[in-house]
């Protein structure tokens, strides 16, 4: 039933990918950017429909996007996590602005044979799968939570993202907060970003050896689709286009919630953005994954754009002005129109106001 409800979203993503190959009547500046694979479906769809300038987006990871922005390979980047100037050594490292662009749910997906959408999961069970204390689909904890589901008597094949993933960083933080364990992170020249190693250790135990790692959400989704009895995590956009099961995650209120755009919007809308106008991270969220929000999907995150910061009152170059215009288009026009069909969340309220204020500082 869940897949039937969001079939339109899958179609929209496919169409967006086709359109990206030839932006309509694009002119002016050519922008090169990239990063987050979590947000790739949305940003590519917006780039395809944007006609003022030509926008290219290379899907990789949040960490890679931020590194390529810092060393001036990209004019903009997209990241599912924030960072500080101290993390950068490149030419763009000391002058940047962080802009909230969109949100969305992180989906737990699986290909357990014979199991449809809606398998119930809790933070403790998710942690157990990543720690390696839950290694089989017919584990007692999964059976007790899903008594009417015929679970296969098979090992769970766990799929992870490689280092630099903002999705992994948020998932690690979610597990640490939900289970009241110490957060972990690995620092590199792209900033504080959780690696797959951190995720494996997020609840304080050695991870099982049966994991396979992938550089992007799209590759991870393809693995889960093609390998029976596998388990992974990625964005809703990729989940609805893949032939995978989608889990219902227990929220703080005790309800098991499917990862819809509307359920993610409830969670993100209840978070408080930073409002310090002197802060490069104004508008960003320090997400409280333990906040009790009825009807919300608890593991919902925000993707940020990274762009040059205005010095004085005059824009420094045409590419910075083009990034400013594109980010305005994403926040004001594209995502509000496309978010629901693509499986993402448009910004509203204080978060949207912060985003627009941040965009004004690009130049």
N, C-alpha and C positions, 0 to 999 in steps of 0.2 A: 504493500500500500504506500509506504513512504516513497519508494522509487516512482510509483505512478504519479504521485503528487508533484514531484520535481522533475518529471520528464522534460518539461519546457525549459528548465534550466540547462539540462544537458544539451539540448538543441541550440540554445543561445550561445553556449560556450563553443560549440563546433562552428557555428556561423562566425563568431568573433575571430576564431583562429584563421578561418579562410580570408576574412576581410583584412587581416593584418598584413597579408602579403602585398597589398596594394592600397595604401591610404588614399582616400578620394581627394583629388585636387590638392594634395599637400604641396606647400610652397615654402619659401623663406628658409629659415635655419633648419639644419638637421641636428637633432639631439640624439646622443648615444647614452644609454643608461641601462641599468639592470640591477639584479640582486635577488630579492625574495622570490622563491618559487611558489610560496604560499599565495602571494598576491598576483602571480603572473597572469592568471585568467582575466582578472579585472583590468589590470594595467594594459595588457595587450589589446583588450577590447576597446578601451578608451583611446589608445594610440591609433587603432584602426579607423575610428570615426573622427578623429581630430584633424582638421584641415588647415589650420593656420600655419603650422610647421610640420616637418617630418619627424616622427618620434620612433626610435628603435629601442627595443627592450630585450636584453639578454638574460634569460632565466638561469640562475645559478643558486646562490644562497645569500642570506642577509650579510654574512661576513664578507663574502667575495664582492658583493655590490659596494659595501662600505670601503673596502680596500681599494677597489678600482676608482671610486670617487676620490679617495684621499690622494691617490697618485696621479690624478687628472686624466685617467683613461676614460672616465665617464663624466658627463656634464651633470648628471643627477643619479641618485641611487634610491632603491627601495629596501627597507629593512624592517623586520618584525621585532627588532629590539633597538634600544637606544645605546648611545655611546658618548664618550667625553673626548675633549680635545687632546688629552694626554695619551689617548690610544693611537693617535695618528702621528706619522712621521712624514707623510707626503705633503705636496705643495698646497693641497686644499685642506689640510688637517686643522688649521687654526682659524678658519673662517667658513663656518657653515651654519645652516639653520635647519631644524628638524620640524617637519610638517606632518601632522596626522592626515592620512589620506582615506582610509577605509578600515573596516573591521570584518571579522568573520569567525566562524567556529572552527576549531581543530577537531577533525573527525577521527574516531577510532574505527578502522575498517578491517574486515576479515573475509576470509574465503573458507570458513569452516564448512565442510561438506554437509549439505542438508539443512543448514541454519539460515533462516531468512533475516531481513532487517529487524532491528529492535532487540538484539541480545542485550541484556542488562549488565552494566558494568559499574563498579564503584572505584573510587581512587585506590583503595587498598588492593583490589584485584588487578587493576592496571599496574600498580607498583609491583605486585607479585609476578606478573608476566615479565616485566622488564628486569626484575632482580633475578629471576630464574627459580623462584620458589613455587611458581605455578608454571608448569611446563607442558601440561596436557589440556586439551579441550574438555575432557571429562573429569577435570579436577573437582574435588568435593565442593569447593567454594563456588565455582561456576555453576555446578549442578544445583546447589541449594538456592542460588539466586534466580535460576532459570529452570524451575522444576518441570515445566511443560515442554521444554525444548529437548529434542534428541541430539545430544552433543556427540560428535565423533570420538571414538577411542583412538585419538591420534595426538602426536606431539604438536605443539604450537611452533610454527616457524616465524620467528620474530624479525620484522624488518624495521630498520632505523635509518635516519639521515646521518650523513657524515658530518664532520666538524664544520662549524660555521653556520649551522642552521638556526634561524630565529624561531622556527616552529619548535625545535628541540629545546631552545632556551626557555620558551614560555611553558612547554610541557614540564620541564624540569622544575621550574618555579611553581607551577600548579601542584605537582606532587609534593614538593617540599612544604608548601603552605598547607595543603589539605591534610597531610600526614604529620604536620608539626615537626619536621626534620630540618636540619640546617641546610640552607640553599647552597648549591655548589656552582662553580663557573670556571672556565679556563680563559685566561687572558692571552690575546695575541695582538698583532698590529691592527686588527680590525675592531678591537674593543672587547668588552666583556661579553662573551657569547658562550652558551653552553655547547659542549660537544657531546657526541654519542656516549663517550666515556662518562661524562658527568651524569647523563640520564641513567646510565646503568648503575651509578653509585648514588642516585638521588635519594634513595631510602636506606642507604647505608649497608648495602650487601653486594657481593660479587655477582656479576651478571652471568646468565647461562651462555654457553658457547655457541648456541645455534642461531645467532643473529647474523643478518646480512645488511650491509649499509649501502645507501644510495645518495648520490649528490644532490638530487632534486626531488621535490614532492611528486612530480610526474613519473619519474623512474620508480619511485617507491610504490606508487599506485599501480603501475604496470606489473610490478612483481607480485603484489597481493592479488591482483586479478588473475595472473597466470599460474600461480602456485597454490594448490589446494592446501587448506588448513594453515594459511599464513595470517599474520596480524601486523598492522602498522597504523600510522597516523599521518594525516595530511589535510589539505583544505577541502571544503565541501564541493567546490567547483570540479576538482579532479575525481572526487568520490562518486558524483552523480553520472559522470561519463564512463566510469569503470564498472565492470560487472563484479561488484563487491558487496558484502553485507555492511550495513552501517549500524553502529551500536547506539543504544540509549544510555546516557551517562547520568548517574545519580548526582543531583545538585545538593546544596547545603540544606535546602528545605525538605530533602528526602524524596523528591520526585525523580523519576527516570525520564529524562528529556532527550528527544531527538535533536540533532544538530541542525536546526533550521536557521535561516537568516533572521526570522522574527524572534526566536528564542535567544540568539546571540545578541540581537539589538537590545533586548531587555537587560542583559548583563552589562554590555558596554555602556549603555546609557546611564547606568547607575554608578559608574566610576567617576572620579573627580580628576580633571586635568590640572596640571601645574599652571599657575597664573602669574608667575614672576616675569614681568616684561623684560628684565635684564638677562634672563636665563635662556641659553640656546635651546634648552629642552622645554621651553614654555609650550603648553598644550599636550605634552606627553602624559601618559598614565603610568603610575606605579600601581599596577593592577592588584586589587585585593581579591584573590581567588577564593577566599573564604566568606565573602559577603553573601548574605542570605537574601536572594531576590526570587520571589515566587515566579515560576514559569520560565526561569532563565536557564540557558545552557552554560554551565559553569566554566568550561574551557573555551573562552572566546577571547580573541586578541585583536590588536590594532597594528596595521602596517603604516610605517612612516616614510615620507619622502625626505631625501637629503639634498640640499641645494646650496649654492653660494650665498653667503650673507652680504647684504648691502653695506658698503662702506660710505659713510657720509650720506648724501642725498641723491647721488647720481648713480645709475646703473653702470656696472663696470664693463659689460660686453653684451653682445646680442644674444649669445647662447643663454646667459643668465636670465635675460628678459623673456626668452622663449620658454625656459623652465618655469618661470613665474606664471606665464600665461597657461601653460599646460596643466600645472598643478591647480590653478583656478578652475580650469575646465573639468578636471577630475573631481574636485570637491563639490563644485556648484552645479554641474550639469550632468556629467557622465555617470558617476556612481549613483546619484539619486535616481536616475532613470534606469540603470541596468543592474543595480546591486541585487535585488531580490531574485531576478531570473538567473543571475550568475552564481548565487550562493554566498554573497557578501553583504555587508552592512554599510549603509550610508551614514555619515556623521550627522549628528543633530545636536541642538542645544549648545551647552557650554563648550563641548568638544569641537563642534563645527566653528563656533566663534573663535576659539583658540587657533584652529587651523587657518582660517582666513587672516587672522592677525599675523601668524607666522609667515604666510605667503607674501604679505606686504613687505617683509624684511629681505626677500630674495632680490639679489641684484649684483 
